[in-house]
Amino acid sequence: MTKQEISEIKKLFTPKNCSITRICGCYVDGEKNKKTELKQAFLSLPEEEMFKYFEILRKTLSGSPGRNLLTLEFQDTVKDTLSQDENREENAQEFLLRLRESLRRTLEKEGVAL
């Protein structure tokens, strides 16, 4: 990714330009045990909380490509997971589990401490 591409992505993190519809996540402890899950419609969050997420998202893109920002090459299984219809309620939980596991494996392969 180039600095210009990163800048364009950062511009999307405002209420006016936001294309984020849902936010999902989980908290894990030091032993990698999942403690809680989060699944919410992003645009229905209180404005203050939405701005906190925008700030976090922008900070994750700060730094220099190749130095502080890593380019992760995902395996085909991750690409397949992302291309599936994750909006169907019956597949949403399974989709999130597969995506989380694929991301964890990719990050560990790249040597990113989890």
N, C-alpha and C positions, 0 to 999 in steps of 0.2 A: 504494500500500500504506500502511496505517496503522501506527502504532507498535504497536498491539495485535496486528495480524496478524504483524508482524515478530517480536514476542515469542513468539507461538504457534509460529512456524517454528523459532525458536532452541531451544524446548523439545524439539523432535524430535531434536536433535543430542546424544543420550545413548544408550548401549548398550541401555538398557531400552526407549526409545521409537523407536529407529532404524528407519526404513523404507528405508534405503539398502541396495540389494542388490549393486550393482556400482559400481566407481569406474573412470572412464576419463579419460585426459588425455594431453597431450603437452607437451613442452618445445620451445620455439623460440628461436633465437638472435636477435641484433639485426637481422639481415637477413631475418627471418621464415622461416628454413629450419627445418623440423622436425628435431630432433636425436634424440628418442626418444619412445616411446609407452608408456603405462601402461594395463593392463586387468586388474583383479583383482576377486575376490569380496570385497566390503567387510567382511562379518562374519567372514571367515577371516583378516583381517589381525591381526598381533600387537596386543595391547591398547594398548600404548604408541603404536604408529603410528595406531591408530584414534582415540585421544584427540587426537593431533596434528591429524588431519583435522577432528575435531569443533571444535577450537579455531580452525582456519583458517576453517571454514564460519561459525562464530559471528561471527568478526571481519569477515567480508565483509558481514554484516548490521548492523554497528555504524554509527552515524551518524544523520542525520536524513533522512527521505524528502524528495526534492526538492532536497536540498543535497548530502550525501555519497552518498546512495543514489539511483540513477537508475531511473526507470521506463522500461523499453524496450518500445516497441511493435514486436512482431515481425510480419513480413510473413506472408501466408497460407502461403507456401512453408515457413516455419519451423514453423508450426502443423501443417501436413500432415506434415512430417518427424517431429515429436514424436508425432503420433497413430498413426504406423505401428508395426507390431509389431517393435520393435528387439531383442526377445529371441531371435529366430530366428537361429541361428549363421550361416547363409548370407547374411543381410542385415545382420549386425551391423557389419561393416567399412564397407559402403556407407552405412549409417545414420549412423555416426560421422563419416564424411567430409562428408556433406551437412549434418549438424548443425553441425559445426565451421565449415564455410564460411558457412552462414547466420548463425551467431553473429558471425563476423568481419565480414561485410558490415553487419549491424545495428549493431555497435559502432562501426565506421568511420563509418557514416551519422550516428550520434549524436555524433561527434566525440571518442570515447574513444580515446586513444592506445594502440596495440598494440605 
